[in-house]
Amino acid sequence: MIGRRIKELRIKNGLKQQELADMFGLSSVSISFYENEQRQPDIDFVVAIAKYFDVSTDYLLGKTNTKTVSYTHLRAHETLSDL
C-alpha cells in the first residue's frame, strides 16, 4: 500500500522519481523499489515523506483513507503533546 500511495502523491505533485529521490538523498532506484513494493522504506523516510506531502503516516501505510490527521477530537484543555 505504501508504494502505491507514494507514487500517487509523487505524480499528483508533478514529480519524477529522480526529483523525489534527490529531495531525500536517495536514488531513483530506491524510489522505484518503494513504489513497486519491492522494498519497504525505513521509518525516517516514511515520516519525512508524510511531512513533505502533508499527509499522515497512517495514510501512507494504508491504515486510513483520510490524508490528514484531524485533531477535532481533542478536548479544549488538551494539546498535541498530551497525545
Gaussian input, Z-matrix of N, CA and C with variables (Angstrom, degrees):
# hf/3-21g

backbone

0 1
 N
 C     1     B1
 C     2     B2     1     A1
 N     3     B3     2     A2     1     D1
 C     4     B4     3     A3     2     D2
 C     5     B5     4     A4     3     D3
 N     6     B6     5     A5     4     D4
 C     7     B7     6     A6     5     D5
 C     8     B8     7     A7     6     D6
 N     9     B9     8     A8     7     D7
 C    10    B10     9     A9     8     D8
 C    11    B11    10    A10     9     D9
 N    12    B12    11    A11    10    D10
 C    13    B13    12    A12    11    D11
 C    14    B14    13    A13    12    D12
 N    15    B15    14    A14    13    D13
 C    16    B16    15    A15    14    D14
 C    17    B17    16    A16    15    D15
 N    18    B18    17    A17    16    D16
 C    19    B19    18    A18    17    D17
 C    20    B20    19    A19    18    D18
 N    21    B21    20    A20    19    D19
 C    22    B22    21    A21    20    D20
 C    23    B23    22    A22    21    D21
 N    24    B24    23    A23    22    D22
 C    25    B25    24    A24    23    D23
 C    26    B26    25    A25    24    D24
 N    27    B27    26    A26    25    D25
 C    28    B28    27    A27    26    D26
 C    29    B29    28    A28    27    D27
 N    30    B30    29    A29    28    D28
 C    31    B31    30    A30    29    D29
 C    32    B32    31    A31    30    D30
 N    33    B33    32    A32    31    D31
 C    34    B34    33    A33    32    D32
 C    35    B35    34    A34    33    D33
 N    36    B36    35    A35    34    D34
 C    37    B37    36    A36    35    D35
 C    38    B38    37    A37    36    D36
 N    39    B39    38    A38    37    D37
 C    40    B40    39    A39    38    D38
 C    41    B41    40    A40    39    D39
 N    42    B42    41    A41    40    D40
 C    43    B43    42    A42    41    D41
 C    44    B44    43    A43    42    D42
 N    45    B45    44    A44    43    D43
 C    46    B46    45    A45    44    D44
 C    47    B47    46    A46    45    D45
 N    48    B48    47    A47    46    D46
 C    49    B49    48    A48    47    D47
 C    50    B50    49    A49    48    D48
 N    51    B51    50    A50    49    D49
 C    52    B52    51    A51    50    D50
 C    53    B53    52    A52    51    D51
 N    54    B54    53    A53    52    D52
 C    55    B55    54    A54    53    D53
 C    56    B56    55    A55    54    D54
 N    57    B57    56    A56    55    D55
 C    58    B58    57    A57    56    D56
 C    59    B59    58    A58    57    D57
 N    60    B60    59    A59    58    D58
 C    61    B61    60    A60    59    D59
 C    62    B62    61    A61    60    D60
 N    63    B63    62    A62    61    D61
 C    64    B64    63    A63    62    D62
 C    65    B65    64    A64    63    D63
 N    66    B66    65    A65    64    D64
 C    67    B67    66    A66    65    D65
 C    68    B68    67    A67    66    D66
 N    69    B69    68    A68    67    D67
 C    70    B70    69    A69    68    D68
 C    71    B71    70    A70    69    D69
 N    72    B72    71    A71    70    D70
 C    73    B73    72    A72    71    D71
 C    74    B74    73    A73    72    D72
 N    75    B75    74    A74    73    D73
 C    76    B76    75    A75    74    D74
 C    77    B77    76    A76    75    D75
 N    78    B78    77    A77    76    D76
 C    79    B79    78    A78    77    D77
 C    80    B80    79    A79    78    D78
 N    81    B81    80    A80    79    D79
 C    82    B82    81    A81    80    D80
 C    83    B83    82    A82    81    D81
 N    84    B84    83    A83    82    D82
 C    85    B85    84    A84    83    D83
 C    86    B86    85    A85    84    D84
 N    87    B87    86    A86    85    D85
 C    88    B88    87    A87    86    D86
 C    89    B89    88    A88    87    D87
 N    90    B90    89    A89    88    D88
 C    91    B91    90    A90    89    D89
 C    92    B92    91    A91    90    D90
 N    93    B93    92    A92    91    D91
 C    94    B94    93    A93    92    D92
 C    95    B95    94    A94    93    D93
 N    96    B96    95    A95    94    D94
 C    97    B97    96    A96    95    D95
 C    98    B98    97    A97    96    D96
 N    99    B99    98    A98    97    D97
 C   100   B100    99    A99    98    D98
 C   101   B101   100   A100    99    D99
 N   102   B102   101   A101   100   D100
 C   103   B103   102   A102   101   D101
 C   104   B104   103   A103   102   D102
 N   105   B105   104   A104   103   D103
 C   106   B106   105   A105   104   D104
 C   107   B107   106   A106   105   D105
 N   108   B108   107   A107   106   D106
 C   109   B109   108   A108   107   D107
 C   110   B110   109   A109   108   D108
 N   111   B111   110   A110   109   D109
 C   112   B112   111   A111   110   D110
 C   113   B113   112   A112   111   D111
 N   114   B114   113   A113   112   D112
 C   115   B115   114   A114   113   D113
 C   116   B116   115   A115   114   D114
 N   117   B117   116   A116   115   D115
 C   118   B118   117   A117   116   D116
 C   119   B119   118   A118   117   D117
 N   120   B120   119   A119   118   D118
 C   121   B121   120   A120   119   D119
 C   122   B122   121   A121   120   D120
 N   123   B123   122   A122   121   D121
 C   124   B124   123   A123   122   D122
 C   125   B125   124   A124   123   D123
 N   126   B126   125   A125   124   D124
 C   127   B127   126   A126   125   D125
 C   128   B128   127   A127   126   D126
 N   129   B129   128   A128   127   D127
 C   130   B130   129   A129   128   D128
 C   131   B131   130   A130   129   D129
 N   132   B132   131   A131   130   D130
 C   133   B133   132   A132   131   D131
 C   134   B134   133   A133   132   D132
 N   135   B135   134   A134   133   D133
 C   136   B136   135   A135   134   D134
 C   137   B137   136   A136   135   D135
 N   138   B138   137   A137   136   D136
 C   139   B139   138   A138   137   D137
 C   140   B140   139   A139   138   D138
 N   141   B141   140   A140   139   D139
 C   142   B142   141   A141   140   D140
 C   143   B143   142   A142   141   D141
 N   144   B144   143   A143   142   D142
 C   145   B145   144   A144   143   D143
 C   146   B146   145   A145   144   D144
 N   147   B147   146   A146   145   D145
 C   148   B148   147   A147   146   D146
 C   149   B149   148   A148   147   D147
 N   150   B150   149   A149   148   D148
 C   151   B151   150   A150   149   D149
 C   152   B152   151   A151   150   D150
 N   153   B153   152   A152   151   D151
 C   154   B154   153   A153   152   D152
 C   155   B155   154   A154   153   D153
 N   156   B156   155   A155   154   D154
 C   157   B157   156   A156   155   D155
 C   158   B158   157   A157   156   D156
 N   159   B159   158   A158   157   D157
 C   160   B160   159   A159   158   D158
 C   161   B161   160   A160   159   D159
 N   162   B162   161   A161   160   D160
 C   163   B163   162   A162   161   D161
 C   164   B164   163   A163   162   D162
 N   165   B165   164   A164   163   D163
 C   166   B166   165   A165   164   D164
 C   167   B167   166   A166   165   D165
 N   168   B168   167   A167   166   D166
 C   169   B169   168   A168   167   D167
 C   170   B170   169   A169   168   D168
 N   171   B171   170   A170   169   D169
 C   172   B172   171   A171   170   D170
 C   173   B173   172   A172   171   D171
 N   174   B174   173   A173   172   D172
 C   175   B175   174   A174   173   D173
 C   176   B176   175   A175   174   D174
 N   177   B177   176   A176   175   D175
 C   178   B178   177   A177   176   D176
 C   179   B179   178   A178   177   D177
 N   180   B180   179   A179   178   D178
 C   181   B181   180   A180   179   D179
 C   182   B182   181   A181   180   D180
 N   183   B183   182   A182   181   D181
 C   184   B184   183   A183   182   D182
 C   185   B185   184   A184   183   D183
 N   186   B186   185   A185   184   D184
 C   187   B187   186   A186   185   D185
 C   188   B188   187   A187   186   D186
 N   189   B189   188   A188   187   D187
 C   190   B190   189   A189   188   D188
 C   191   B191   190   A190   189   D189
 N   192   B192   191   A191   190   D190
 C   193   B193   192   A192   191   D191
 C   194   B194   193   A193   192   D192
 N   195   B195   194   A194   193   D193
 C   196   B196   195   A195   194   D194
 C   197   B197   196   A196   195   D195
 N   198   B198   197   A197   196   D196
 C   199   B199   198   A198   197   D197
 C   200   B200   199   A199   198   D198
 N   201   B201   200   A200   199   D199
 C   202   B202   201   A201   200   D200
 C   203   B203   202   A202   201   D201
 N   204   B204   203   A203   202   D202
 C   205   B205   204   A204   203   D203
 C   206   B206   205   A205   204   D204
 N   207   B207   206   A206   205   D205
 C   208   B208   207   A207   206   D206
 C   209   B209   208   A208   207   D207
 N   210   B210   209   A209   208   D208
 C   211   B211   210   A210   209   D209
 C   212   B212   211   A211   210   D210
 N   213   B213   212   A212   211   D211
 C   214   B214   213   A213   212   D212
 C   215   B215   214   A214   213   D213
 N   216   B216   215   A215   214   D214
 C   217   B217   216   A216   215   D215
 C   218   B218   217   A217   216   D216
 N   219   B219   218   A218   217   D217
 C   220   B220   219   A219   218   D218
 C   221   B221   220   A220   219   D219
 N   222   B222   221   A221   220   D220
 C   223   B223   222   A222   221   D221
 C   224   B224   223   A223   222   D222
 N   225   B225   224   A224   223   D223
 C   226   B226   225   A225   224   D224
 C   227   B227   226   A226   225   D225
 N   228   B228   227   A227   226   D226
 C   229   B229   228   A228   227   D227
 C   230   B230   229   A229   228   D228
 N   231   B231   230   A230   229   D229
 C   232   B232   231   A231   230   D230
 C   233   B233   232   A232   231   D231
 N   234   B234   233   A233   232   D232
 C   235   B235   234   A234   233   D233
 C   236   B236   235   A235   234   D234
 N   237   B237   236   A236   235   D235
 C   238   B238   237   A237   236   D236
 C   239   B239   238   A238   237   D237
 N   240   B240   239   A239   238   D238
 C   241   B241   240   A240   239   D239
 C   242   B242   241   A241   240   D240
 N   243   B243   242   A242   241   D241
 C   244   B244   243   A243   242   D242
 C   245   B245   244   A244   243   D243
 N   246   B246   245   A245   244   D244
 C   247   B247   246   A246   245   D245
 C   248   B248   247   A247   246   D246

   B1=1.4509
   B2=1.5270
   B3=1.3293
   B4=1.4618
   B5=1.5274
   B6=1.3221
   B7=1.4579
   B8=1.5123
   B9=1.3224
   B10=1.4706
   B11=1.5281
   B12=1.3237
   B13=1.4649
   B14=1.5291
   B15=1.3236
   B16=1.4643
   B17=1.5263
   B18=1.3131
   B19=1.4650
   B20=1.5256
   B21=1.3213
   B22=1.4683
   B23=1.5267
   B24=1.3243
   B25=1.4642
   B26=1.5280
   B27=1.3166
   B28=1.4640
   B29=1.5207
   B30=1.3281
   B31=1.4705
   B32=1.5258
   B33=1.3268
   B34=1.4667
   B35=1.5206
   B36=1.3274
   B37=1.4630
   B38=1.5249
   B39=1.3267
   B40=1.4531
   B41=1.5190
   B42=1.3247
   B43=1.4597
   B44=1.5200
   B45=1.3055
   B46=1.4636
   B47=1.5198
   B48=1.3254
   B49=1.4593
   B50=1.5254
   B51=1.3116
   B52=1.4644
   B53=1.5222
   B54=1.3200
   B55=1.4667
   B56=1.5316
   B57=1.3343
   B58=1.4606
   B59=1.5222
   B60=1.3193
   B61=1.4629
   B62=1.5278
   B63=1.3177
   B64=1.4612
   B65=1.5221
   B66=1.3131
   B67=1.4659
   B68=1.5188
   B69=1.3355
   B70=1.4634
   B71=1.5263
   B72=1.3305
   B73=1.4490
   B74=1.5175
   B75=1.3228
   B76=1.4613
   B77=1.5159
   B78=1.3166
   B79=1.4642
   B80=1.5258
   B81=1.3207
   B82=1.4640
   B83=1.5314
   B84=1.3245
   B85=1.4711
   B86=1.5336
   B87=1.3324
   B88=1.4694
   B89=1.5238
   B90=1.3191
   B91=1.4665
   B92=1.5234
   B93=1.3102
   B94=1.4612
   B95=1.5269
   B96=1.3292
   B97=1.4738
   B98=1.5291
   B99=1.3219
   B100=1.4683
   B101=1.5256
   B102=1.3334
   B103=1.4652
   B104=1.5288
   B105=1.3132
   B106=1.4638
   B107=1.5242
   B108=1.3430
   B109=1.4662
   B110=1.5285
   B111=1.3329
   B112=1.4592
   B113=1.5203
   B114=1.3223
   B115=1.4629
   B116=1.5164
   B117=1.3208
   B118=1.4565
   B119=1.5276
   B120=1.3175
   B121=1.4703
   B122=1.5251
   B123=1.3333
   B124=1.4618
   B125=1.5271
   B126=1.3074
   B127=1.4689
   B128=1.5190
   B129=1.3250
   B130=1.4714
   B131=1.5271
   B132=1.3285
   B133=1.4624
   B134=1.5250
   B135=1.3253
   B136=1.4711
   B137=1.5262
   B138=1.3129
   B139=1.4697
   B140=1.5263
   B141=1.3224
   B142=1.4665
   B143=1.5242
   B144=1.3160
   B145=1.4683
   B146=1.5269
   B147=1.3311
   B148=1.4684
   B149=1.5264
   B150=1.3242
   B151=1.4679
   B152=1.5222
   B153=1.3258
   B154=1.4583
   B155=1.5300
   B156=1.3311
   B157=1.4640
   B158=1.5270
   B159=1.3390
   B160=1.4645
   B161=1.5299
   B162=1.3297
   B163=1.4627
   B164=1.5179
   B165=1.3112
   B166=1.4636
   B167=1.5238
   B168=1.3118
   B169=1.4611
   B170=1.5212
   B171=1.3200
   B172=1.4711
   B173=1.5233
   B174=1.3161
   B175=1.4663
   B176=1.5239
   B177=1.3212
   B178=1.4656
   B179=1.5250
   B180=1.3155
   B181=1.4613
   B182=1.5223
   B183=1.3146
   B184=1.4581
   B185=1.5114
   B186=1.3225
   B187=1.4685
   B188=1.5213
   B189=1.3326
   B190=1.4611
   B191=1.5187
   B192=1.3123
   B193=1.4580
   B194=1.5217
   B195=1.3210
   B196=1.4543
   B197=1.5221
   B198=1.3191
   B199=1.4626
   B200=1.5164
   B201=1.3134
   B202=1.4617
   B203=1.5183
   B204=1.3073
   B205=1.4543
   B206=1.5198
   B207=1.3113
   B208=1.4592
   B209=1.5211
   B210=1.3129
   B211=1.4564
   B212=1.5248
   B213=1.3181
   B214=1.4586
   B215=1.5195
   B216=1.3356
   B217=1.4553
   B218=1.5302
   B219=1.3219
   B220=1.4520
   B221=1.5295
   B222=1.2986
   B223=1.4576
   B224=1.5230
   B225=1.2871
   B226=1.4570
   B227=1.5283
   B228=1.3122
   B229=1.4600
   B230=1.5272
   B231=1.3193
   B232=1.4564
   B233=1.5392
   B234=1.2822
   B235=1.4629
   B236=1.5240
   B237=1.2980
   B238=1.4618
   B239=1.5203
   B240=1.3246
   B241=1.4591
   B242=1.5280
   B243=1.3410
   B244=1.4614
   B245=1.5277
   B246=1.3178
   B247=1.4674
   B248=1.5005
   A1=111.84
   A2=117.23
   A3=119.54
   A4=111.42
   A5=116.56
   A6=119.82
   A7=112.28
   A8=115.21
   A9=120.24
   A10=110.47
   A11=115.67
   A12=119.77
   A13=110.93
   A14=117.28
   A15=119.96
   A16=110.09
   A17=115.97
   A18=120.12
   A19=111.26
   A20=116.20
   A21=121.28
   A22=110.64
   A23=116.72
   A24=120.91
   A25=111.56
   A26=116.41
   A27=120.43
   A28=110.54
   A29=116.15
   A30=120.80
   A31=110.64
   A32=116.35
   A33=120.57
   A34=111.62
   A35=115.94
   A36=121.01
   A37=113.07
   A38=116.36
   A39=121.35
   A40=115.33
   A41=116.04
   A42=120.15
   A43=111.71
   A44=115.85
   A45=121.63
   A46=107.59
   A47=116.26
   A48=119.67
   A49=111.21
   A50=117.26
   A51=120.86
   A52=111.29
   A53=117.22
   A54=120.64
   A55=110.78
   A56=116.20
   A57=120.23
   A58=110.18
   A59=116.34
   A60=121.11
   A61=110.62
   A62=117.32
   A63=121.65
   A64=111.83
   A65=117.40
   A66=121.66
   A67=112.34
   A68=115.59
   A69=120.16
   A70=113.17
   A71=116.54
   A72=119.75
   A73=113.87
   A74=116.26
   A75=122.04
   A76=109.91
   A77=115.94
   A78=120.15
   A79=108.92
   A80=115.64
   A81=119.08
   A82=110.21
   A83=117.00
   A84=121.02
   A85=109.99
   A86=116.93
   A87=120.41
   A88=110.70
   A89=116.82
   A90=120.73
   A91=109.67
   A92=117.24
   A93=121.33
   A94=111.08
   A95=116.64
   A96=120.21
   A97=110.73
   A98=117.13
   A99=120.24
   A100=110.88
   A101=115.79
   A102=120.24
   A103=112.21
   A104=116.38
   A105=120.29
   A106=112.93
   A107=115.47
   A108=122.21
   A109=112.74
   A110=116.65
   A111=120.45
   A112=111.72
   A113=115.44
   A114=122.56
   A115=108.42
   A116=115.54
   A117=121.38
   A118=109.14
   A119=117.36
   A120=119.85
   A121=110.76
   A122=116.29
   A123=118.68
   A124=109.62
   A125=115.24
   A126=120.93
   A127=112.00
   A128=117.90
   A129=119.93
   A130=111.39
   A131=116.10
   A132=119.62
   A133=110.40
   A134=117.21
   A135=121.08
   A136=110.06
   A137=116.62
   A138=120.64
   A139=110.53
   A140=117.22
   A141=121.17
   A142=111.73
   A143=116.94
   A144=119.38
   A145=110.90
   A146=116.72
   A147=119.83
   A148=110.13
   A149=116.43
   A150=120.41
   A151=110.48
   A152=116.76
   A153=120.40
   A154=111.61
   A155=116.85
   A156=120.92
   A157=113.07
   A158=116.63
   A159=122.32
   A160=112.06
   A161=115.05
   A162=121.89
   A163=107.72
   A164=115.82
   A165=119.20
   A166=110.39
   A167=115.49
   A168=119.18
   A169=110.03
   A170=116.99
   A171=119.92
   A172=110.96
   A173=116.68
   A174=120.09
   A175=110.07
   A176=117.04
   A177=120.21
   A178=111.53
   A179=116.46
   A180=121.48
   A181=113.18
   A182=117.22
   A183=120.75
   A184=114.61
   A185=116.80
   A186=121.23
   A187=112.15
   A188=115.80
   A189=121.53
   A190=108.57
   A191=115.37
   A192=120.36
   A193=111.26
   A194=116.50
   A195=122.35
   A196=107.58
   A197=116.36
   A198=120.12
   A199=113.96
   A200=117.23
   A201=118.94
   A202=110.35
   A203=115.06
   A204=121.41
   A205=108.74
   A206=115.72
   A207=120.70
   A208=108.44
   A209=115.97
   A210=120.50
   A211=111.92
   A212=116.98
   A213=120.16
   A214=112.02
   A215=117.44
   A216=120.61
   A217=112.70
   A218=117.92
   A219=120.52
   A220=110.05
   A221=115.02
   A222=119.56
   A223=108.94
   A224=117.08
   A225=122.32
   A226=113.14
   A227=118.80
   A228=121.38
   A229=113.37
   A230=118.45
   A231=121.40
   A232=111.18
   A233=114.81
   A234=121.31
   A235=107.54
   A236=116.90
   A237=120.88
   A238=111.38
   A239=117.96
   A240=119.54
   A241=112.00
   A242=117.57
   A243=121.10
   A244=112.21
   A245=116.68
   A246=119.53
   A247=112.27
   D1=-41.85
   D2=-176.19
   D3=-61.16
   D4=-37.58
   D5=179.85
   D6=-63.06
   D7=-42.56
   D8=179.32
   D9=-64.05
   D10=-39.65
   D11=-179.11
   D12=-69.16
   D13=-41.29
   D14=178.02
   D15=-60.89
   D16=-46.01
   D17=-179.59
   D18=-62.53
   D19=-44.07
   D20=179.32
   D21=-58.54
   D22=-47.18
   D23=-178.88
   D24=-67.94
   D25=-39.28
   D26=179.18
   D27=-61.57
   D28=-48.43
   D29=-178.72
   D30=-66.01
   D31=-43.50
   D32=179.93
   D33=-58.66
   D34=-31.47
   D35=-179.69
   D36=-94.49
   D37=9.74
   D38=174.33
   D39=67.63
   D40=31.08
   D41=-178.63
   D42=-104.58
   D43=145.15
   D44=171.54
   D45=-88.86
   D46=160.13
   D47=179.12
   D48=-55.60
   D49=-41.93
   D50=-178.99
   D51=-63.36
   D52=-40.42
   D53=179.39
   D54=-63.07
   D55=-45.05
   D56=178.69
   D57=-64.05
   D58=-42.74
   D59=179.03
   D60=-59.69
   D61=-45.45
   D62=-179.68
   D63=-60.10
   D64=-37.59
   D65=-179.60
   D66=-62.55
   D67=-31.03
   D68=-174.86
   D69=-112.36
   D70=10.71
   D71=177.30
   D72=68.32
   D73=33.36
   D74=-179.85
   D75=-117.20
   D76=173.64
   D77=173.25
   D78=-93.03
   D79=157.73
   D80=176.65
   D81=-64.92
   D82=-26.64
   D83=176.82
   D84=-63.92
   D85=-40.59
   D86=177.49
   D87=-61.44
   D88=-45.55
   D89=178.69
   D90=-61.05
   D91=-43.46
   D92=178.11
   D93=-60.13
   D94=-44.90
   D95=178.11
   D96=-60.29
   D97=-43.00
   D98=178.64
   D99=-62.67
   D100=-47.45
   D101=-176.66
   D102=-65.39
   D103=-30.49
   D104=-179.44
   D105=-95.67
   D106=11.38
   D107=177.58
   D108=58.89
   D109=28.99
   D110=177.27
   D111=-87.56
   D112=-22.11
   D113=175.04
   D114=-143.92
   D115=154.30
   D116=176.93
   D117=-101.66
   D118=132.24
   D119=178.03
   D120=-68.94
   D121=154.20
   D122=176.58
   D123=-76.08
   D124=165.41
   D125=-173.91
   D126=-62.34
   D127=-34.39
   D128=178.95
   D129=-62.54
   D130=-40.10
   D131=178.31
   D132=-68.19
   D133=-41.13
   D134=179.53
   D135=-58.73
   D136=-46.73
   D137=179.76
   D138=-65.28
   D139=-44.47
   D140=-178.24
   D141=-63.67
   D142=-43.06
   D143=-177.82
   D144=-72.62
   D145=-32.20
   D146=174.98
   D147=-62.86
   D148=-43.38
   D149=177.90
   D150=-64.30
   D151=-44.62
   D152=-178.42
   D153=-59.52
   D154=-46.04
   D155=-177.94
   D156=-88.87
   D157=1.77
   D158=178.81
   D159=56.15
   D160=49.26
   D161=175.06
   D162=-128.35
   D163=165.20
   D164=177.81
   D165=-82.39
   D166=155.81
   D167=174.83
   D168=-65.49
   D169=-32.10
   D170=176.24
   D171=-60.40
   D172=-39.03
   D173=177.30
   D174=-63.51
   D175=-47.90
   D176=-179.90
   D177=-59.13
   D178=-38.90
   D179=-177.07
   D180=-81.29
   D181=-4.42
   D182=178.42
   D183=81.89
   D184=16.55
   D185=179.56
   D186=-80.70
   D187=-19.49
   D188=178.73
   D189=-150.86
   D190=158.10
   D191=174.75
   D192=-98.65
   D193=-0.74
   D194=177.21
   D195=-85.32
   D196=122.06
   D197=-173.05
   D198=-71.24
   D199=-35.67
   D200=-177.08
   D201=-116.25
   D202=160.18
   D203=179.60
   D204=-83.22
   D205=135.15
   D206=176.29
   D207=-101.13
   D208=128.87
   D209=179.30
   D210=-105.43
   D211=17.09
   D212=-177.63
   D213=-68.23
   D214=-16.27
   D215=179.78
   D216=-78.73
   D217=-9.25
   D218=179.66
   D219=-69.07
   D220=139.02
   D221=174.41
   D222=-77.34
   D223=161.15
   D224=-173.49
   D225=-54.51
   D226=-34.19
   D227=-176.41
   D228=-89.48
   D229=-4.91
   D230=-178.19
   D231=-90.73
   D232=151.77
   D233=172.84
   D234=-125.53
   D235=171.80
   D236=179.39
   D237=-61.34
   D238=-30.79
   D239=-179.37
   D240=-71.17
   D241=-14.74
   D242=177.06
   D243=-78.02
   D244=-14.49
   D245=-176.75
   D246=-73.91

